[in-house]
Amino acid sequence: MNITKKLMGFSLVFVAAGVLLMPRASTAQDSATKRKVSHRVVPDYPSIAREMNITGKVKIEATVEPDGHVKSTRAVGGSPLLLESAEKALKSWKFEPALKETVEVVEFDFNGQ
């Protein structure tokens, strides 16, 4: 009985090691690449952010379809007062075509000028 428990324990270790060492299937969420942009839109500086003298960087993750259109966006970081403007601009961007959907991280710099 003791041997059975030890064998089961070793089996679990080998199965766990195999799972950890297996290559992960690529998905749009983990295939961050750097596709070239063919059409850019500069975000508007929100008037409330300008009045409050809010500056800084905004980082947004965009899921881009194979044809280059932005399918969806997700805010990664930055001032909430600047995020909406940056996401709106990014949704109008067009990337160069690719074989599959990719995830691109774009950073906007709002410097108050």
DAWOLIN-V832765 format. One line per field, one symbol per residue. phi: phi as a letter, one per 30 degrees, with the letter a starting at -180 (. if undefined). psi: psi as a letter, one per 30 degrees, with the letter a starting at -180 (. if undefined). burial: 1 if it has 24 or more other ideal C-beta (glycine too) atoms within 12 Angstrom, else 0. A space follows every 50 residues. Layout:
phi = ???
psi = ???
burial = ???
This chain:
phi = .dddddddddddddddddddddddddbddccdbbddccbcbddddedddd ddhcbkcbcbccccdedjdddabbdcakdedcdedddddddcdbcddbdb dbcccccccccic
psi = eeeeeeeeeeeeeeeeeeeefkkkkklffghjaikkkfkkkkkkjkeeee eghklakkkkkkkkleffkjellkkellkfffeeeeeeeefflklkllfl klkkkkkkjjgg.
burial = 00000000000000000000000000000000001000000010110010 00000001111111100111001010011001111110111010100000 1111110101000
